[in-house]
Amino acid sequence: MGPGNDTLISEFLLLGFSEEPALQPLIFGFFLSMYLITVLGNLLIILAISSDSHLHMPMYFFLSNLSLVDICFTSTTVPKMLVNIQTQSRVITYAGCITQLYFFLLFGGLDDFLLAVMAYDRYVAICHPLHYMVIMNSRLCGLLVLMSWILGALNSLLQSLIVLRLSFCTNLEIPHFFCELKEVVQLACSDTFLNNMVMYFVSVLLGGGPLAGIIYSYSKIVSSIRAISSSEGKYKAFSTCASHLSVVSLFYGTSIGVYLSSAAAQSSHSSAAASVMYAVITPMLNPFIYSLRNKDIKRALKRFYGVAGTKGTIISR
């Protein structure tokens, strides 16, 4: 096929995890349950924070944004896969693939940036407690979230635009359950040098930058905690960032694990299975980590359930 006709493709095929018909109901049920848990769990965190005036603080403002992004992140990939299983179709249109790729990169990048912002928030809270509310004022919090959105949007727009310049051959099968950037670029029959250079440069800059910021913030936090004389004070200071540290470890641990497994995997299906860890399981576990390890969130959720239960009783009467 000549390259002149290659750009006129209208669709890709998402191969997913398995071609076995008997496994499709199991895969459908597994991902549907994880998706519902992710949406409901993160939605509860948002509602609990918004309904409790005690949680109208910078830390929980960032957490509610993270929960919203996690809902959007999972919604970018899982619903399409569920529809494909239900309709017994593997097709995703070219426009749909580019759109999915754009939003996956956007919300994945936002997760990264928001975790770095939350690390800075914990650094200010523990290292400069007397000036915390002055430094982390509502204007700065809004600007930090806005900058995260702008950087995420610019990155995903750049990556999506340079994919649009590629020509594709007759092989249009993506061995994944969504339009993953690396897999889409590998299908191209035109020169992908620019795409690979941008991909690796952005990964180092936008992936390594926030991680470096998180590591620096926690190095300062550890130094401040060690300077506290009482063991009770040390425990109280550490407990305020334990949930965030757990989420950071899960996010970067799974991301690095997926990268290493995809580099070593003989099969692209193995890489697709590994990517479930950061694309689906991590957003699902975040609400559990914060609700189990954070006393304020626990109290807010109990209060929210109590209010909801009272309203339900009044309505039923």
MARLUM-265510 format. One record per residue: x, y, z of N, C-alpha, C in turn. Coordinates in steps of 0.1 Angstrom, whole numbers, padded with zeros to 4 digits. Layout:
<pt <X,Y,Z>,<X,Y,Z>,<X,Y,Z>>
...
This chain:
<pt <0009,-0012,0000>,<0000,0000,0000>,<0009,0012,0000>>
<pt <0006,0022,-0009>,<0014,0034,-0009>,<0011,0043,0002>>
<pt <0021,0051,0006>,<0019,0060,0017>,<0008,0071,0015>>
<pt <0005,0073,0002>,<-0005,0083,-0001>,<-0019,0079,0004>>
<pt <-0021,0066,0005>,<-0034,0061,0009>,<-0035,0057,0024>>
<pt <-0023,0057,0030>,<-0022,0052,0044>,<-0029,0061,0054>>
<pt <-0029,0074,0051>,<-0034,0084,0060>,<-0049,0084,0060>>
<pt <-0056,0077,0051>,<-0070,0077,0050>,<-0077,0067,0058>>
<pt <-0070,0061,0068>,<-0076,0050,0076>,<-0087,0056,0084>>
<pt <-0097,0048,0087>,<-0109,0053,0094>,<-0110,0046,0108>>
<pt <-0103,0035,0110>,<-0104,0028,0123>,<-0092,0020,0127>>
<pt <-0091,0017,0140>,<-0081,0007,0145>,<-0089,-0004,0152>>
<pt <-0082,-0015,0155>,<-0088,-0026,0162>,<-0080,-0028,0175>>
<pt <-0088,-0027,0186>,<-0082,-0029,0200>,<-0083,-0044,0203>>
<pt <-0072,-0051,0204>,<-0072,-0065,0206>,<-0076,-0069,0221>>
<pt <-0074,-0060,0230>,<-0077,-0063,0244>,<-0068,-0073,0250>>
<pt <-0074,-0081,0259>,<-0065,-0091,0267>,<-0066,-0105,0261>>
<pt <-0077,-0109,0256>,<-0078,-0123,0252>,<-0089,-0124,0240>>
<pt <-0086,-0133,0232>,<-0096,-0136,0221>,<-0105,-0147,0224>>
<pt <-0104,-0153,0236>,<-0112,-0164,0240>,<-0126,-0159,0243>>
<pt <-0136,-0164,0236>,<-0150,-0160,0239>,<-0155,-0163,0253>>
<pt <-0150,-0174,0259>,<-0154,-0178,0272>,<-0149,-0169,0283>>
<pt <-0138,-0161,0280>,<-0132,-0152,0290>,<-0139,-0138,0290>>
<pt <-0146,-0135,0279>,<-0151,-0122,0278>,<-0161,-0118,0289>>
<pt <-0170,-0126,0293>,<-0179,-0122,0304>,<-0171,-0120,0317>>
<pt <-0161,-0128,0320>,<-0153,-0126,0332>,<-0145,-0113,0331>>
<pt <-0139,-0110,0320>,<-0132,-0097,0318>,<-0142,-0085,0319>>
<pt <-0154,-0087,0313>,<-0164,-0076,0314>,<-0168,-0073,0329>>
<pt <-0171,-0084,0336>,<-0175,-0083,0350>,<-0164,-0077,0359>>
<pt <-0152,-0081,0356>,<-0140,-0077,0364>,<-0138,-0062,0362>>
<pt <-0138,-0057,0350>,<-0136,-0043,0347>,<-0148,-0034,0351>>
<pt <-0160,-0039,0349>,<-0171,-0032,0353>,<-0172,-0029,0368>>
<pt <-0169,-0039,0376>,<-0169,-0038,0390>,<-0158,-0028,0395>>
<pt <-0146,-0029,0389>,<-0135,-0020,0392>,<-0138,-0006,0388>>
<pt <-0145,-0004,0377>,<-0149,0010,0372>,<-0159,0016,0382>>
<pt <-0169,0008,0385>,<-0179,0013,0394>,<-0174,0017,0408>>
<pt <-0165,0008,0413>,<-0158,0011,0426>,<-0150,0024,0425>>
<pt <-0143,0026,0414>,<-0135,0038,0412>,<-0143,0050,0412>>
<pt <-0154,0050,0404>,<-0162,0062,0403>,<-0169,0065,0416>>
<pt <-0175,0055,0422>,<-0183,0057,0435>,<-0173,0061,0446>>
<pt <-0162,0055,0447>,<-0152,0058,0458>,<-0147,0072,0457>>
<pt <-0143,0076,0445>,<-0137,0090,0443>,<-0148,0100,0444>>
<pt <-0161,0096,0440>,<-0172,0106,0441>,<-0175,0108,0455>>
<pt <-0175,0098,0463>,<-0177,0099,0478>,<-0167,0108,0484>>
<pt <-0154,0107,0480>,<-0144,0116,0486>,<-0147,0130,0482>>
<pt <-0151,0133,0470>,<-0154,0147,0466>,<-0166,0152,0473>>
<pt <-0177,0144,0475>,<-0189,0148,0482>,<-0186,0150,0497>>
<pt <-0178,0142,0503>,<-0175,0143,0517>,<-0167,0156,0519>>
<pt <-0158,0159,0511>,<-0149,0171,0512>,<-0158,0184,0510>>
<pt <-0166,0184,0500>,<-0174,0195,0497>,<-0185,0198,0507>>
<pt <-0190,0187,0514>,<-0201,0189,0524>,<-0196,0192,0538>>
<pt <-0183,0191,0540>,<-0178,0193,0554>,<-0169,0205,0554>>
<pt <-0173,0215,0561>,<-0166,0228,0561>,<-0152,0227,0568>>
<pt <-0151,0217,0576>,<-0138,0214,0583>,<-0127,0210,0573>>
<pt <-0131,0205,0561>,<-0122,0200,0551>,<-0120,0210,0540>>
<pt <-0124,0222,0542>,<-0122,0232,0531>,<-0108,0239,0534>>
<pt <-0098,0230,0531>,<-0084,0234,0533>,<-0076,0230,0521>>
<pt <-0064,0236,0519>,<-0057,0233,0507>,<-0054,0218,0504>>
<pt <-0051,0211,0515>,<-0048,0196,0513>,<-0060,0189,0507>>
<pt <-0072,0192,0512>,<-0084,0185,0507>,<-0089,0191,0494>>
<pt <-0086,0203,0491>,<-0089,0209,0478>,<-0081,0201,0467>>
<pt <-0069,0199,0470>,<-0061,0191,0460>,<-0065,0177,0459>>
<pt <-0069,0171,0471>,<-0074,0157,0471>,<-0087,0156,0463>>
<pt <-0096,0165,0464>,<-0109,0165,0456>,<-0106,0166,0441>>
<pt <-0096,0174,0438>,<-0092,0175,0424>,<-0086,0162,0419>>
<pt <-0078,0156,0427>,<-0072,0143,0423>,<-0082,0132,0421>>
<pt <-0093,0132,0430>,<-0104,0123,0429>,<-0111,0125,0416>>
<pt <-0114,0138,0412>,<-0121,0141,0400>,<-0112,0136,0388>>
<pt <-0099,0139,0388>,<-0091,0135,0377>,<-0090,0119,0376>>
<pt <-0090,0112,0387>,<-0090,0098,0387>,<-0103,0092,0381>>
<pt <-0114,0098,0383>,<-0127,0094,0377>,<-0126,0096,0362>>
<pt <-0121,0107,0357>,<-0119,0110,0343>,<-0109,0101,0337>>
<pt <-0098,0099,0344>,<-0087,0090,0339>,<-0092,0076,0335>>
<pt <-0100,0070,0345>,<-0105,0057,0342>,<-0116,0057,0332>>
<pt <-0124,0068,0332>,<-0135,0069,0322>,<-0130,0070,0308>>
<pt <-0118,0074,0306>,<-0112,0075,0293>,<-0110,0062,0285>>
<pt <-0108,0051,0293>,<-0104,0039,0287>,<-0114,0027,0289>>
<pt <-0119,0026,0302>,<-0127,0014,0306>,<-0141,0013,0299>>
<pt <-0149,0024,0298>,<-0162,0023,0292>,<-0161,0019,0277>>
<pt <-0151,0024,0270>,<-0150,0019,0256>,<-0147,0004,0255>>
<pt <-0138,-0001,0264>,<-0135,-0015,0264>,<-0148,-0023,0268>>
<pt <-0156,-0018,0277>,<-0168,-0025,0281>,<-0178,-0026,0270>>
<pt <-0179,-0015,0263>,<-0188,-0014,0251>,<-0184,-0024,0240>>
<pt <-0171,-0024,0238>,<-0165,-0033,0227>,<-0168,-0048,0231>>
<pt <-0166,-0052,0244>,<-0169,-0065,0248>,<-0184,-0068,0246>>
<pt <-0192,-0059,0251>,<-0207,-0061,0250>,<-0212,-0062,0236>>
<pt <-0206,-0055,0227>,<-0211,-0055,0213>,<-0203,-0065,0204>>
<pt <-0193,-0071,0211>,<-0184,-0081,0204>,<-0177,-0074,0192>>
<pt <-0173,-0062,0194>,<-0166,-0055,0184>,<-0153,-0049,0190>>
<pt <-0142,-0049,0182>,<-0130,-0044,0186>,<-0126,-0030,0180>>
<pt <-0135,-0025,0173>,<-0133,-0013,0165>,<-0133,0000,0173>>
<pt <-0123,0008,0170>,<-0123,0022,0175>,<-0120,0031,0164>>
<pt <-0127,0041,0161>,<-0125,0050,0150>,<-0112,0057,0151>>
<pt <-0106,0062,0140>,<-0094,0069,0140>,<-0095,0082,0149>>
<pt <-0106,0089,0147>,<-0109,0101,0155>,<-0110,0097,0170>>
<pt <-0117,0086,0173>,<-0120,0082,0186>,<-0107,0078,0193>>
<pt <-0098,0071,0185>,<-0085,0067,0191>,<-0076,0079,0194>>
<pt <-0076,0089,0186>,<-0068,0101,0189>,<-0074,0109,0201>>
<pt <-0087,0109,0201>,<-0094,0116,0213>,<-0091,0109,0226>>
<pt <-0091,0095,0225>,<-0088,0087,0237>,<-0074,0089,0242>>
<pt <-0065,0089,0232>,<-0051,0091,0235>,<-0048,0105,0241>>
<pt <-0055,0115,0236>,<-0054,0129,0241>,<-0058,0130,0256>>
<pt <-0070,0124,0259>,<-0075,0125,0273>,<-0068,0116,0282>>
<pt <-0063,0105,0277>,<-0055,0096,0286>,<-0042,0103,0290>>
<pt <-0035,0109,0281>,<-0023,0117,0284>,<-0026,0128,0293>>
<pt <-0037,0135,0291>,<-0041,0147,0299>,<-0043,0143,0313>>
<pt <-0052,0133,0316>,<-0055,0130,0330>,<-0044,0122,0336>>
<pt <-0036,0114,0329>,<-0024,0108,0334>,<-0014,0118,0339>>
<pt <-0012,0128,0331>,<-0002,0139,0334>,<-0007,0147,0346>>
<pt <-0021,0149,0347>,<-0026,0157,0358>,<-0024,0149,0371>>
<pt <-0026,0136,0371>,<-0023,0128,0383>,<-0009,0131,0388>>
<pt <0000,0131,0379>,<0014,0133,0382>,<0017,0147,0388>>
<pt <0011,0157,0381>,<0013,0171,0386>,<0006,0173,0400>>
<pt <-0006,0168,0401>,<-0013,0170,0414>,<-0006,0163,0426>>
<pt <0000,0152,0423>,<0007,0145,0434>,<0019,0153,0438>>
<pt <0026,0160,0429>,<0037,0169,0432>,<0032,0181,0439>>
<pt <0021,0187,0435>,<0015,0198,0442>,<0011,0194,0457>>
<pt <0006,0183,0459>,<0002,0178,0472>,<0014,0176,0481>>
<pt <0025,0171,0474>,<0038,0170,0482>,<0043,0183,0487>>
<pt <0042,0194,0478>,<0046,0207,0482>,<0037,0212,0494>>
<pt <0024,0209,0493>,<0015,0213,0503>,<0019,0207,0517>>
<pt <0023,0194,0517>,<0027,0187,0529>,<0040,0193,0534>>
<pt <0049,0197,0525>,<0062,0203,0528>,<0059,0216,0536>>
<pt <0050,0225,0531>,<0047,0237,0537>,<0041,0235,0551>>
<pt <0032,0225,0551>,<0024,0223,0564>,<0033,0218,0575>>
<pt <0043,0210,0572>,<0052,0204,0582>,<0064,0213,0585>>
<pt <0070,0218,0574>,<0082,0226,0576>,<0080,0241,0579>>
<pt <0068,0246,0576>,<0065,0260,0579>,<0050,0261,0584>>
<pt <0048,0254,0595>,<0034,0253,0600>,<0027,0267,0604>>
<pt <0036,0276,0609>,<0030,0289,0613>,<0026,0298,0601>>
<pt <0032,0295,0590>,<0029,0303,0578>,<0021,0296,0568>>
<pt <0016,0284,0572>,<0009,0275,0562>,<-0002,0282,0555>>
<pt <-0012,0287,0562>,<-0024,0293,0556>,<-0020,0306,0548>>
<pt <-0009,0313,0552>,<-0005,0325,0545>,<0001,0321,0531>>
<pt <0010,0310,0531>,<0016,0306,0519>,<0006,0299,0510>>
<pt <-0001,0289,0516>,<-0011,0281,0508>,<-0024,0288,0508>>
<pt <-0025,0300,0503>,<-0037,0308,0502>,<-0045,0303,0490>>
<pt <-0058,0307,0490>,<-0067,0302,0479>,<-0062,0305,0465>>
<pt <-0056,0317,0464>,<-0051,0321,0451>,<-0040,0312,0446>>
<pt <-0030,0309,0455>,<-0019,0300,0451>,<-0024,0286,0448>>
<pt <-0034,0281,0456>,<-0039,0268,0453>,<-0046,0267,0440>>
<pt <-0054,0277,0437>,<-0060,0278,0423>,<-0050,0279,0412>>
<pt <-0040,0286,0414>,<-0029,0288,0404>,<-0022,0274,0401>>
<pt <-0019,0267,0412>,<-0012,0254,0411>,<-0020,0244,0404>>
<pt <-0033,0244,0406>,<-0042,0235,0399>,<-0043,0239,0385>>
<pt <-0045,0252,0382>,<-0046,0257,0369>,<-0033,0254,0361>>
<pt <-0022,0256,0366>,<-0009,0253,0360>,<-0008,0238,0356>>
<pt <-0013,0230,0365>,<-0013,0215,0363>,<-0021,0212,0351>>
<pt <-0033,0218,0350>,<-0042,0216,0338>,<-0036,0221,0325>>
<pt <-0029,0233,0326>,<-0023,0239,0314>,<-0012,0230,0309>>
<pt <-0003,0226,0318>,<0008,0217,0314>,<0004,0204,0309>>
<pt <-0007,0198,0315>,<-0012,0185,0311>,<-0018,0187,0297>>
<pt <-0026,0198,0295>,<-0032,0200,0282>,<-0022,0202,0271>>
<pt <-0012,0210,0273>,<-0001,0212,0263>,<0006,0200,0260>>
<pt <0009,0191,0270>,<0016,0179,0267>,<0008,0170,0258>>
<pt <-0005,0168,0262>,<-0014,0158,0255>,<-0017,0164,0241>>
<pt <-0018,0177,0240>,<-0020,0183,0226>,<-0008,0181,0217>>
<pt <0004,0183,0222>,<0016,0182,0215>,<0017,0167,0210>>
<pt <0016,0158,0219>,<0017,0144,0216>,<0007,0139,0206>>
<pt <-0006,0144,0207>,<-0017,0140,0198>,<-0014,0146,0184>>
<pt <-0010,0158,0183>,<-0007,0165,0170>,<0004,0158,0162>>
<pt <0014,0154,0169>,<0025,0147,0161>,<0021,0133,0157>>
<pt <0011,0127,0164>,<0006,0114,0160>,<-0002,0116,0147>>
<pt <-0009,0127,0146>,<-0017,0130,0134>,<-0009,0131,0121>>
<pt <0004,0134,0122>,<0012,0135,0110>,<0017,0121,0105>>
<pt <0014,0111,0113>,<0019,0097,0109>,<0010,0091,0098>>
<pt <0016,0083,0090>,<0009,0074,0080>,<0009,0060,0086>>
<pt <-0002,0053,0084>,<-0004,0039,0089>,<-0005,0029,0078>>
<pt <0000,0017,0080>,<0000,0007,0070>,<-0013,-0002,0071>>
<pt <-0012,-0014,0066>,<-0024,-0023,0066>,<-0026,-0029,0080>>
<pt <-0015,-0030,0088>,<-0017,-0035,0102>,<-0022,-0024,0111>>
<pt <-0034,-0025,0115>,<-0041,-0015,0123>,<-0045,-0021,0137>>
<pt <-0039,-0032,0140>,<-0043,-0039,0153>,<-0035,-0034,0164>>
<pt <-0041,-0028,0175>,<-0034,-0024,0187>,<-0035,-0034,0197>>
<pt <-0024,-0041,0201>,<-0025,-0051,0211>,<-0027,-0046,0226>>
<pt <-0037,-0039,0228>,<-0040,-0032,0240>,<-0055,-0030,0242>>
<pt <-0059,-0026,0254>,<-0074,-0024,0256>,<-0077,-0009,0254>>
<pt <-0067,-0001,0251>,<-0070,0013,0247>,<-0059,0018,0238>>
<pt <-0061,0030,0232>,<-0051,0036,0223>,<-0039,0041,0231>>
<pt <-0030,0032,0234>,<-0018,0036,0241>,<-0008,0043,0232>>
<pt <-0002,0054,0235>,<0006,0062,0226>,<0017,0053,0220>>
<pt <0025,0046,0227>,<0036,0038,0222>,<0032,0028,0212>>
<pt <0020,0021,0215>,<0015,0011,0206>,<0010,0017,0193>>
<pt <0004,0029,0194>,<-0001,0035,0181>,<0011,0040,0173>>
<pt <0021,0046,0179>,<0033,0050,0171>,<0040,0038,0164>>
<pt <0040,0027,0171>,<0047,0015,0165>,<0040,0010,0153>>
<pt <0027,0013,0151>,<0019,0008,0140>,<0022,0017,0127>>
<pt <0028,0028,0129>,<0030,0037,0118>,<0041,0031,0108>>
<pt <0039,0034,0095>,<0048,0030,0085>,<0056,0042,0080>>
<pt <0054,0054,0086>,<0062,0065,0082>,<0072,0067,0093>>
<pt <0081,0077,0092>,<0092,0080,0101>,<0086,0084,0115>>
<pt <0090,0077,0125>,<0085,0080,0139>,<0096,0086,0148>>
<pt <0107,0090,0142>,<0119,0095,0150>,<0114,0107,0159>>
<pt <0107,0117,0153>,<0102,0128,0160>,<0093,0124,0172>>
<pt <0084,0115,0169>,<0075,0110,0179>,<0082,0104,0191>>
<pt <0092,0095,0188>,<0099,0089,0198>,<0108,0098,0206>>
<pt <0114,0108,0200>,<0122,0118,0207>,<0113,0126,0216>>
<pt <0101,0131,0211>,<0092,0139,0220>,<0087,0130,0231>>
<pt <0083,0118,0228>,<0078,0109,0238>,<0088,0107,0250>>
<pt <0101,0104,0247>,<0111,0102,0257>,<0114,0115,0264>>
<pt <0115,0126,0257>,<0119,0139,0263>,<0108,0143,0273>>
<pt <0095,0142,0269>,<0084,0146,0277>,<0083,0136,0290>>
<pt <0086,0124,0288>,<0086,0114,0299>,<0096,0118,0309>>
<pt <0108,0122,0305>,<0119,0126,0314>,<0115,0139,0321>>
<pt <0111,0149,0313>,<0108,0162,0318>,<0096,0163,0327>>
<pt <0084,0158,0322>,<0072,0159,0329>,<0070,0147,0339>>
<pt <0077,0136,0337>,<0076,0125,0347>,<0087,0127,0358>>
<pt <0099,0130,0353>,<0110,0131,0363>,<0110,0144,0371>>
<pt <0104,0155,0365>,<0103,0168,0372>,<0095,0167,0384>>
<pt <0082,0163,0383>,<0074,0162,0395>,<0079,0152,0405>>
<pt <0085,0141,0400>,<0091,0131,0410>,<0102,0137,0417>>
<pt <0111,0145,0411>,<0122,0152,0417>,<0116,0161,0428>>
<pt <0106,0168,0425>,<0099,0177,0434>,<0094,0170,0446>>
<pt <0088,0159,0444>,<0082,0150,0455>,<0094,0145,0464>>
<pt <0104,0141,0458>,<0116,0136,0466>,<0122,0147,0474>>
<pt <0124,0159,0468>,<0129,0170,0475>,<0120,0174,0487>>
<pt <0107,0175,0484>,<0098,0178,0495>,<0098,0169,0507>>
<pt <0099,0156,0504>,<0099,0146,0514>,<0113,0145,0521>>
<pt <0123,0149,0515>,<0136,0150,0521>,<0136,0161,0532>>
<pt <0130,0172,0528>,<0128,0183,0538>,<0119,0179,0549>>
<pt <0108,0172,0546>,<0098,0168,0556>,<0105,0158,0566>>
<pt <0113,0149,0561>,<0119,0139,0570>,<0129,0146,0579>>
<pt <0136,0156,0574>,<0145,0164,0582>,<0138,0172,0593>>
<pt <0126,0177,0590>,<0118,0185,0600>,<0113,0175,0610>>
<pt <0108,0164,0606>,<0102,0154,0615>,<0113,0149,0625>>
<pt <0125,0147,0620>,<0136,0142,0629>,<0140,0152,0639>>
<pt <0138,0165,0636>,<0141,0176,0645>,<0131,0177,0657>>
<pt <0119,0171,0655>,<0109,0172,0666>,<0113,0163,0677>>
<pt <0112,0168,0689>,<0118,0161,0701>,<0109,0149,0706>>
<pt <0096,0152,0706>,<0087,0141,0712>,<0083,0131,0701>>
<pt <0082,0119,0705>,<0078,0108,0696>,<0063,0110,0691>>
<pt <0055,0116,0700>,<0041,0118,0697>,<0040,0129,0686>>
<pt <0048,0139,0687>,<0049,0150,0677>,<0054,0144,0664>>
<pt <0063,0135,0664>,<0068,0129,0652>,<0058,0121,0645>>
<pt <0050,0113,0653>,<0040,0105,0647>,<0029,0113,0641>>
<pt <0025,0124,0648>,<0014,0133,0643>,<0018,0139,0630>>
<pt <0031,0144,0629>,<0036,0150,0617>,<0036,0140,0605>>
<pt <0041,0128,0608>,<0042,0118,0597>,<0028,0114,0593>>
<pt <0018,0113,0602>,<0005,0108,0599>,<-0002,0117,0589>>
<pt <0002,0130,0589>,<-0005,0140,0580>,<-0001,0138,0565>>
<pt <0010,0131,0563>,<0014,0128,0549>,<0015,0114,0546>>
<pt <0011,0105,0555>,<0012,0090,0552>,<0003,0086,0541>>
<pt <-0009,0092,0540>,<-0018,0088,0529>,<-0013,0092,0515>>
<pt <-0008,0104,0515>,<-0002,0109,0502>,<0010,0101,0498>>
<pt <0019,0098,0508>,<0031,0090,0505>,<0027,0076,0500>>
<pt <0016,0070,0505>,<0011,0057,0500>,<0007,0058,0486>>
<pt <-0001,0069,0483>,<-0006,0071,0469>,<0006,0073,0459>>
<pt <0015,0081,0463>,<0027,0084,0455>,<0035,0071,0452>>
<pt <0037,0063,0463>,<0044,0050,0461>,<0036,0041,0452>>
<pt <0023,0041,0453>,<0015,0032,0444>,<0015,0037,0430>>
<pt <0014,0050,0428>,<0014,0056,0414>,<0027,0054,0407>>
<pt <0038,0058,0413>,<0051,0057,0407>,<0056,0042,0407>>
<pt <0053,0035,0417>,<0057,0021,0417>,<0050,0013,0406>>
<pt <0037,0015,0403>,<0031,0008,0392>,<0035,0013,0379>>
<pt <0037,0026,0378>,<0042,0032,0365>,<0055,0027,0361>>
<pt <0065,0027,0370>,<0078,0021,0368>,<0077,0006,0365>>
<pt <0069,-0001,0372>,<0067,-0015,0370>,<0062,-0018,0356>>
<pt <0052,-0010,0352>,<0046,-0012,0338>,<0057,-0009,0328>>
<pt <0065,0001,0330>,<0076,0004,0320>,<0086,-0007,0319>>
<pt <0090,-0012,0330>,<0100,-0023,0330>,<0094,-0036,0325>>
<pt <0081,-0039,0328>,<0075,-0051,0323>,<0073,-0050,0308>>
<pt <0069,-0038,0303>,<0067,-0037,0289>,<0080,-0038,0281>>
<pt <0091,-0033,0287>,<0104,-0034,0281>,<0109,-0048,0280>>
<pt <0105,-0056,0290>,<0110,-0070,0291>,<0101,-0080,0285>>
<pt <0088,-0076,0284>,<0077,-0086,0280>,<0079,-0090,0265>>
<pt <0077,-0103,0263>,<0078,-0109,0249>,<0065,-0106,0242>>
<pt <0054,-0105,0249>,<0041,-0103,0243>,<0035,-0089,0247>>
<pt <0029,-0082,0237>,<0022,-0070,0240>,<0010,-0071,0249>>
<pt <0004,-0083,0248>,<-0007,-0086,0257>,<-0003,-0086,0272>>
<pt <0010,-0090,0275>,<0015,-0089,0288>,<0017,-0074,0293>>
<pt <0021,-0066,0283>,<0022,-0052,0286>,<0008,-0046,0289>>
<pt <-0002,-0050,0281>,<-0016,-0045,0283>,<-0021,-0049,0297>>
<pt <-0018,-0061,0301>,<-0022,-0066,0314>,<-0015,-0058,0326>>
<pt <-0002,-0055,0323>,<0005,-0048,0333>,<0000,-0033,0335>>
<pt <-0004,-0028,0324>,<-0008,-0013,0324>,<-0021,-0012,0331>>
<pt <-0029,-0023,0334>,<-0041,-0022,0342>,<-0038,-0016,0356>>
<pt <-0026,-0019,0361>,<-0022,-0015,0374>,<-0023,0000,0376>>
<pt <-0017,0008,0367>,<-0017,0022,0368>,<-0029,0029,0362>>
<pt <-0035,0022,0352>,<-0046,0029,0345>,<-0060,0026,0351>>
<pt <-0061,0015,0359>,<-0074,0011,0365>,<-0073,0009,0380>>
<pt <-0063,0001,0384>,<-0063,-0003,0398>,<-0058,0009,0408>>
<pt <-0048,0017,0403>,<-0044,0028,0411>,<-0055,0038,0414>>
<pt <-0062,0043,0404>,<-0073,0052,0407>,<-0084,0046,0416>>
<pt <-0086,0033,0415>,<-0096,0026,0423>,<-0091,0025,0438>>
<pt <-0078,0024,0440>,<-0073,0022,0454>,<-0072,0035,0461>>
<pt <-0070,0046,0454>,<-0067,0059,0460>,<-0078,0063,0471>>
<pt <-0091,0062,0468>,<-0101,0066,0478>,<-0100,0057,0491>>
<pt <-0097,0044,0489>,<-0095,0035,0500>,<-0083,0039,0509>>
<pt <-0072,0043,0503>,<-0060,0047,0510>,<-0063,0059,0519>>
<pt <-0070,0069,0513>,<-0073,0082,0520>,<-0084,0080,0531>>
<pt <-0094,0071,0528>,<-0105,0070,0537>,<-0100,0061,0549>>
<pt <-0091,0052,0547>,<-0086,0043,0557>,<-0076,0049,0566>>
<pt <-0067,0057,0560>,<-0056,0063,0567>,<-0057,0077,0572>>
<pt <-0068,0084,0568>,<-0070,0098,0572>,<-0082,0099,0581>>
<pt <-0080,0103,0593>,<-0091,0104,0603>,<-0102,0115,0599>>
<pt <-0097,0126,0593>,<-0106,0137,0589>,<-0116,0132,0578>>
<pt <-0110,0124,0568>,<-0118,0119,0558>,<-0128,0109,0563>>
<pt <-0124,0100,0573>,<-0132,0091,0579>,<-0144,0097,0586>>
<pt <-0141,0108,0593>,<-0152,0115,0600>,<-0162,0122,0590>>
<pt <-0156,0128,0580>,<-0164,0134,0570>,<-0173,0124,0563>>
<pt <-0168,0112,0560>,<-0176,0102,0553>,<-0188,0097,0562>>
<pt <-0184,0095,0575>,<-0195,0091,0585>,<-0206,0102,0586>>
<pt <-0201,0115,0586>,<-0211,0126,0587>,<-0219,0127,0574>>
<pt <-0213,0124,0563>,<-0220,0125,0550>,<-0230,0113,0550>>
<pt <-0226,0101,0554>,<-0236,0090,0554>,<-0247,0093,0564>>
<pt <-0244,0099,0575>,<-0255,0103,0585>,<-0265,0113,0579>>
<pt <-0260,0123,0572>,<-0268,0133,0566>,<-0277,0127,0555>>
<pt <-0271,0118,0547>,<-0278,0112,0536>,<-0289,0103,0541>>
<pt <-0285,0095,0552>,<-0295,0086,0558>,<-0307,0094,0564>>
<pt <-0304,0105,0571>,<-0314,0114,0577>,<-0324,0119,0566>>
<pt <-0318,0124,0555>,<-0326,0129,0544>,<-0335,0118,0538>>
<pt <-0329,0106,0537>,<-0337,0095,0531>,<-0348,0091,0540>>
<pt <-0346,0092,0554>,<-0357,0089,0563>,<-0368,0099,0562>>
<pt <-0365,0112,0561>,<-0374,0123,0560>,<-0383,0121,0547>>
<pt <-0376,0118,0536>,<-0383,0117,0523>,<-0393,0105,0524>>
<pt <-0388,0094,0530>,<-0397,0082,0530>,<-0409,0084,0539>>
<pt <-0408,0093,0548>,<-0420,0097,0557>,<-0430,0106,0549>>
